[in-house]
Every structure is written in structure tokens, then in C-alpha cells.
Amino acid sequence: MIMCVGKKTIVALVLLLLVIKASGDGKVVSIKPVGASMEFTIRTVVGDRYQMQYRPSLLEGAWVNVGEAFVATGPTTMKWIAAAETACVLRVIKVEEPIGPDTPPGPPPPPPPPPSAR
């Protein structure tokens, strides 16, 4: 998880990044300000689907999606989000099930068993 930052709290973001384990699937490995946005580099697995989420507090509040889920096309993926004026907590999760209207459906259910003869 990473703290979203506004212009006033960028130092807190850098300090928080230092304590985050920067390895493994879905981990943020770097953050840098780019204009009015923050650039996140996320360690990913090709073909896996991920979703960035935030909430206002580390311990309270519902997780809210940031943009659309994305499918990794390389070992790292870069995402940009607008810098927030208030602090929040950000995470990247791996999405196991397809989401969105353009995602192909899963396999069809198995056929029903044949009627039994009596």
C-alpha cells in the first residue's frame, strides 16, 4: 500500500516508499511526480489483471477503484494518477475474475446430468 499525496505531503510518500517491500507481483517499485500526477511503476506478470484502489485511511473506509483494471503486458507496468490534495492509502490488487463489459465470459457451465432410467 502506498499513501496518495498532494503537493504538501510528498516527503511522507517518499518515506513510506522506503519501507515497502519492492518485489513480487503487484508491488509498487517506484513513484515519481510528473506534473500534476504521480507515476507508479508496478511489478507485474504478463497476462495478469490488476486494479489500483484507494481509501481515506489505513484502517477504515471502503476501497475504491482508481480507473479501470489493467492487464500487464510486461514485467513492470506504469500507471499515472492525479495527485490528491488530501492523504489516502493506495494499493494494487491482482484481479482473479474478469471484470468489465468487454471482458470475454468464462467457460459455460457443465451440461445437466442425463435423466435416470427407472
Order of alpha helices (4+ residues) and beta strands (2+ residues): beta-alpha-beta-beta-beta-beta-beta-beta
